[in-house]
């Protein structure tokens, strides 16, 4: 998708976010309660078996996803098995969980893919007759899944980029990029990073590749300099270490893009320890803790996504497929089903549509 198409999608999604956010499609709102590995619901030999395989349980995003799936499975009488990588990027554990799902005769798999190494196993699952749905992160190989339910991560990045550019009000942008990986390529990583730069008005060169943009130049409001990029694995300690490394290269950083809110909080700790409190930190997730951090001024703005909705829709889709043969369809104009995004900030900027933390706290997760 080119930059113009992404911009059109971004405007359409933000304008329609109230519809995307509150559509229930037969389910209740955010789930509550815990979820454990091997959890299941329902009984009887005619049950529909589904496995949800998330990246890790160290991130509230994926915990919320598990809780949403558990509630939906309980409502529909589905036997749900939960599995997770040991950390973000752990492909081997996910591959084993896929093999287990095939062996026990599940009807479908819901997965947040930890990397391209998982995709051959997903193709094997599809060949075995399982219906495979990616959540949050589209695979690099489209044939690895039947459909993806996800945030438009490029659009999410665009929104925080546009907000940061407006917030700078013409000041030079000295930018630190705190990404996900440096040893593998996944779409959620480059889409958010490149969407942020595009929203800032910076030429991204190849939108599917981090780091090939010019390190200096002009953004929509003035001049910019990219200090560098560090991998965080989406974790708080990774965000802190990455920010420390970049600060050692240039103490004048005033804009910090982060892949998610745990990384953002780690970066904040590093900057605070260095005596810097005037930088702009932007992120993507919109969990309840992240929304609270926006309210407290730790994060300037975040793009809120909806993992509970992704999981609920995924469980429902497999139930509908088995029950009536009905297959889910992608959102018009996209190659996935868009579950929506909204920019969250209490510091509104002209020309950048957003919701405040009061509204976001009513629809957050975690």
C-alpha positions as CSV (number, residue, x, y, z in Angstrom):
1,X,0.0,0.0,0.0
2,X,1.5,3.4,-1.0
3,X,1.6,6.5,1.2
4,X,-1.4,8.1,-0.4
5,X,-3.5,5.0,0.1
6,X,-2.3,4.7,3.7
7,X,-3.3,8.4,4.4
8,X,-6.8,7.8,3.0
9,X,-7.2,4.7,5.1
10,X,-5.9,6.6,8.2
11,X,-8.5,9.4,7.8
12,X,-11.3,6.9,7.2
13,X,-10.4,4.8,10.2
14,X,-10.1,7.7,12.6
15,X,-13.3,9.2,11.4
16,X,-15.1,5.9,11.9
17,X,-13.4,4.9,15.1
18,X,-16.5,5.3,17.3
19,X,-18.2,2.7,15.1
20,X,-15.1,0.4,15.0
21,X,-14.6,0.6,18.7
22,X,-18.1,0.1,20.0
23,X,-19.3,-2.5,17.5
24,X,-19.9,-5.6,19.5
25,X,-20.9,-8.1,16.8
26,X,-22.7,-10.2,19.4
27,X,-20.2,-10.0,22.2
28,X,-20.0,-8.1,25.5
29,X,-17.3,-5.5,26.0
30,X,-13.8,-6.0,27.6
31,X,-13.4,-9.3,29.4
32,X,-12.3,-9.6,33.0
33,X,-10.6,-12.3,34.9
34,X,-7.5,-14.4,34.3
35,X,-6.4,-16.8,31.7
36,X,-4.0,-19.7,32.0
37,X,-2.1,-22.1,29.7
38,X,-4.3,-25.0,28.7
39,X,-7.5,-23.3,29.8
40,X,-10.6,-24.7,28.2
41,X,-14.4,-24.3,28.3
42,X,-17.4,-26.3,27.5
43,X,-17.8,-30.1,27.3
44,X,-18.8,-33.0,25.1
45,X,-17.5,-34.8,22.0
46,X,-18.9,-32.4,19.5
47,X,-17.1,-29.3,20.8
48,X,-15.1,-27.0,18.5
49,X,-11.5,-26.9,19.5
50,X,-9.5,-23.6,19.1
51,X,-6.0,-22.7,20.1
52,X,-5.0,-19.1,20.8
53,X,-1.2,-18.7,20.5
54,X,0.1,-15.3,21.5
55,X,3.5,-13.8,21.3
56,X,4.1,-13.7,25.1
57,X,2.3,-13.2,28.4
58,X,4.7,-10.5,29.6
59,X,2.7,-7.8,27.8
60,X,-0.8,-6.8,29.0
61,X,-1.9,-6.6,25.3
62,X,-1.7,-10.3,24.9
63,X,-3.1,-11.0,28.4
64,X,-6.2,-9.0,27.4
65,X,-6.4,-10.9,24.2
66,X,-6.4,-14.2,26.1
67,X,-9.2,-12.9,28.4
68,X,-11.3,-11.8,25.5
69,X,-10.9,-15.2,23.8
70,X,-11.8,-17.0,27.0
71,X,-15.0,-15.1,27.5
72,X,-16.0,-15.6,23.9
73,X,-15.2,-19.3,24.0
74,X,-17.3,-19.7,27.2
75,X,-20.2,-17.9,25.6
76,X,-20.1,-20.2,22.5
77,X,-19.2,-23.5,24.1
78,X,-15.8,-23.7,22.4
79,X,-12.9,-25.6,23.9
80,X,-10.1,-23.1,24.0
81,X,-6.4,-23.9,24.5
82,X,-4.0,-21.0,25.4
83,X,-0.3,-21.0,24.5
84,X,2.4,-18.3,24.3
85,X,6.0,-17.8,23.4
86,X,8.4,-17.4,26.3
87,X,9.2,-13.9,25.0
88,X,8.4,-11.7,22.0
89,X,10.2,-13.4,19.0
90,X,10.2,-16.9,20.4
91,X,9.2,-18.9,17.3
92,X,10.0,-22.4,18.5
93,X,7.5,-22.4,21.3
94,X,4.8,-21.2,18.9
95,X,5.7,-23.9,16.4
96,X,5.3,-26.5,19.0
97,X,1.9,-25.1,20.0
98,X,0.8,-25.3,16.3
99,X,1.9,-28.9,16.1
100,X,-0.1,-29.6,19.3
101,X,-3.2,-28.0,17.9
102,X,-3.0,-30.1,14.7
103,X,-2.4,-33.3,16.7
104,X,-5.5,-32.8,18.9
105,X,-7.8,-32.0,16.0
106,X,-8.6,-28.4,16.6
107,X,-10.8,-26.7,14.1
108,X,-8.9,-23.5,14.1
109,X,-5.9,-21.5,15.4
110,X,-5.7,-17.8,16.4
111,X,-2.2,-16.5,16.5
112,X,-0.1,-13.4,17.0
113,X,2.9,-14.5,14.9
114,X,6.3,-14.2,16.5
115,X,8.2,-14.2,13.3
116,X,8.5,-15.7,9.8
117,X,9.9,-18.9,11.2
118,X,6.4,-19.8,12.4
119,X,4.7,-19.6,9.0
120,X,5.6,-22.9,7.6
121,X,3.9,-24.6,10.6
122,X,0.8,-22.5,9.9
123,X,0.8,-23.6,6.3
124,X,0.9,-27.2,7.6
125,X,-2.0,-26.5,9.9
126,X,-4.1,-25.1,7.0
127,X,-3.2,-28.1,4.9
128,X,-4.5,-30.3,7.8
129,X,-7.8,-28.5,7.5
130,X,-7.5,-26.0,10.4
131,X,-8.8,-22.5,9.8
132,X,-6.0,-20.1,10.7
133,X,-6.5,-16.5,11.8
134,X,-3.7,-14.0,12.5
135,X,-4.4,-11.4,15.2
136,X,-2.6,-8.1,15.4
137,X,0.3,-9.0,13.2
138,X,-0.2,-10.1,9.5
139,X,2.3,-12.8,8.5
140,X,4.9,-12.1,5.8
141,X,3.6,-15.0,3.8
142,X,-0.1,-14.4,3.0
143,X,-0.7,-18.1,2.4
144,X,0.2,-18.8,6.1
145,X,-3.3,-17.7,7.3
146,X,-6.9,-17.6,6.1
147,X,-7.5,-14.0,7.3
148,X,-6.0,-11.4,9.7
149,X,-7.9,-9.4,12.3
150,X,-5.7,-6.4,13.1
151,X,-5.1,-2.8,13.7
152,X,-3.9,-0.8,10.6
153,X,-0.5,-0.4,12.2
154,X,0.7,2.0,9.5
155,X,-2.3,4.2,10.2
156,X,-1.6,4.0,13.9
157,X,1.9,5.2,13.4
158,X,0.8,8.0,11.1
159,X,-1.5,9.4,13.8
160,X,1.2,9.6,16.4
161,X,3.6,11.0,13.8
162,X,1.1,13.8,12.8
163,X,0.5,14.6,16.4
164,X,4.3,14.8,17.2
165,X,4.9,17.1,14.2
166,X,2.1,19.4,15.2
167,X,3.3,19.4,18.9
168,X,6.8,20.5,17.8
169,X,5.3,23.6,16.1
170,X,8.3,24.1,13.8
171,X,11.1,23.1,16.3
172,X,13.8,20.9,15.1
173,X,13.0,17.2,15.6
174,X,15.8,15.2,17.1
175,X,14.4,11.7,16.9
176,X,15.0,8.4,18.7
177,X,13.3,5.3,17.2
178,X,12.7,2.4,19.6
179,X,11.6,-0.5,17.4
180,X,10.8,-4.1,18.0
181,X,13.6,-6.3,16.5
182,X,16.9,-5.9,14.8
183,X,17.3,-9.6,13.9
184,X,14.1,-10.2,12.0
185,X,11.5,-8.4,9.9
186,X,7.9,-8.4,11.0
187,X,5.1,-6.2,9.6
188,X,4.0,-4.7,12.9
189,X,7.5,-3.3,13.4
190,X,8.1,-1.6,10.1
191,X,4.5,-0.5,9.7
192,X,4.4,1.4,13.0
193,X,7.9,2.9,12.5
194,X,7.4,3.9,8.9
195,X,3.8,5.1,9.6
196,X,5.2,7.4,12.3
197,X,7.8,8.9,10.0
198,X,5.3,9.3,7.2
199,X,3.0,11.1,9.7
200,X,5.9,13.4,10.6
201,X,6.2,14.2,6.9
202,X,9.5,12.4,6.4
203,X,10.2,10.4,3.2
204,X,10.4,6.8,4.3
205,X,12.0,5.5,1.1
206,X,10.9,1.8,1.3
207,X,7.8,1.6,3.6
208,X,8.5,-2.0,4.3
209,X,12.1,-1.4,5.6
210,X,13.2,0.4,8.8
211,X,16.3,2.5,8.7
212,X,16.7,3.3,5.0
213,X,15.3,6.9,5.3
214,X,17.6,9.9,5.2
215,X,19.0,10.6,8.6
216,X,18.6,14.4,8.2
217,X,16.2,16.6,6.2
218,X,12.9,18.3,6.6
219,X,9.7,17.1,8.2
220,X,6.3,18.8,7.8
221,X,7.2,21.5,10.3
222,X,10.9,22.0,10.1
223,X,14.2,20.2,10.2
224,X,14.8,16.7,11.6
225,X,17.7,14.5,12.6
226,X,17.3,10.7,13.3
227,X,19.8,9.8,16.0
228,X,19.3,6.1,15.5
229,X,17.1,3.0,16.1
230,X,17.3,0.4,18.9
231,X,15.5,-2.9,19.3
232,X,13.4,-3.3,22.5
233,X,11.6,-6.6,21.9
234,X,8.6,-4.5,23.1
235,X,9.7,-4.7,26.7
236,X,10.2,-2.1,29.4
237,X,13.9,-3.0,30.0
238,X,14.5,-3.0,26.3
239,X,13.0,0.5,26.0
240,X,15.2,1.8,28.9
241,X,18.4,0.3,27.5
242,X,17.6,1.5,23.9
243,X,16.9,5.0,25.1
244,X,20.2,5.0,27.2
245,X,22.2,4.0,24.1
246,X,20.7,6.7,21.9
247,X,21.0,9.3,24.6
248,X,24.7,8.5,24.8
249,X,24.9,9.3,21.1
250,X,22.9,12.6,21.3
251,X,21.7,14.1,24.5
252,X,19.5,16.6,22.5
253,X,16.8,14.0,21.6
254,X,13.4,15.6,21.9
255,X,11.1,13.1,20.0
256,X,10.9,9.4,21.0
257,X,8.9,7.0,18.9
258,X,8.3,3.7,20.7
259,X,6.8,0.4,19.3
260,X,4.5,0.0,22.4
261,X,3.8,1.4,25.8
262,X,6.1,-0.9,27.9
263,X,9.0,0.3,25.7
264,X,7.7,3.9,26.1
265,X,7.8,3.6,29.9
266,X,11.3,2.2,29.9
267,X,12.4,5.1,27.7
268,X,10.8,7.6,30.0
269,X,12.7,6.1,32.9
270,X,16.0,6.5,31.0
271,X,15.3,10.1,30.1
272,X,14.2,10.9,33.6
273,X,17.4,9.4,35.1
274,X,19.3,11.6,32.6
275,X,17.5,14.7,33.9
276,X,15.4,15.2,30.7
277,X,11.7,15.7,31.1
278,X,10.8,17.8,28.1
279,X,10.9,15.2,25.3
280,X,7.9,14.1,23.3
281,X,7.2,10.3,23.7
282,X,4.7,8.7,21.4
283,X,3.6,5.1,21.3
284,X,1.0,2.5,20.1
285,X,-1.3,0.2,22.2
286,X,-3.8,2.1,24.3
287,X,-4.0,-0.2,27.3
288,X,-5.4,1.1,30.5
289,X,-1.9,1.6,32.0
290,X,-0.7,3.4,28.8
291,X,-3.8,5.6,28.9
292,X,-2.9,6.4,32.5
293,X,0.6,7.3,31.4
294,X,-0.8,9.7,28.8
295,X,-2.9,11.3,31.5
296,X,0.1,11.6,33.8
297,X,2.2,13.2,30.9
298,X,4.7,10.3,30.6
299,X,3.5,9.6,27.1
300,X,2.3,12.5,25.0
301,X,0.0,10.5,22.7
302,X,-0.7,6.9,21.9
303,X,-2.7,5.1,19.2
304,X,-5.2,2.9,20.9
305,X,-6.0,-0.6,19.4
306,X,-8.4,-3.2,20.5
307,X,-7.0,-6.7,21.3
308,X,-10.1,-8.0,23.1
309,X,-12.1,-7.2,20.0
310,X,-9.6,-9.1,17.8
311,X,-9.8,-12.2,19.9
312,X,-13.6,-12.1,20.2
313,X,-14.0,-11.8,16.5
314,X,-11.5,-14.6,15.9
315,X,-13.3,-17.0,18.1
316,X,-16.7,-16.0,16.6
317,X,-15.3,-16.5,13.1
318,X,-14.2,-20.1,13.7
319,X,-17.5,-20.9,15.4
320,X,-19.5,-19.4,12.5
321,X,-17.4,-21.3,10.0
322,X,-18.0,-24.7,11.7
323,X,-21.6,-23.9,12.5
324,X,-22.8,-22.5,9.2
325,X,-19.9,-22.4,6.8
326,X,-19.8,-18.6,6.9
327,X,-16.3,-17.2,6.4
328,X,-15.2,-13.7,7.6
329,X,-14.3,-11.1,5.0
330,X,-11.6,-8.5,4.9
331,X,-12.4,-4.8,5.3
332,X,-13.1,-3.1,1.9
333,X,-10.0,-1.7,0.3
334,X,-7.6,-3.7,2.7
335,X,-6.2,-7.2,2.8
336,X,-7.2,-7.7,6.4
337,X,-10.1,-7.1,8.7
338,X,-9.5,-3.7,10.4
339,X,-10.4,-3.6,14.1
340,X,-9.9,0.2,14.4
341,X,-7.6,2.7,16.0
342,X,-7.9,6.0,17.8
343,X,-5.3,8.6,18.8
344,X,-5.4,9.2,22.6
345,X,-4.0,12.5,24.1
346,X,-5.0,15.2,26.5
347,X,-2.9,17.7,24.5
348,X,-5.0,18.2,21.3
349,X,-3.3,19.5,18.2
350,X,-5.0,21.4,15.4
351,X,-5.8,19.2,12.5
352,X,-5.2,15.9,14.4
353,X,-8.3,14.1,15.4
354,X,-8.1,12.5,18.8
355,X,-10.0,11.3,21.9
356,X,-9.0,12.3,25.5
357,X,-7.9,10.0,28.3
358,X,-11.4,10.1,29.9
359,X,-12.9,8.6,26.8
360,X,-10.0,6.2,26.2
361,X,-10.2,4.9,29.8
362,X,-13.7,3.6,29.1
363,X,-12.7,1.4,26.2
364,X,-9.1,0.5,27.2
365,X,-7.9,-3.0,28.2
366,X,-5.6,-4.6,30.7
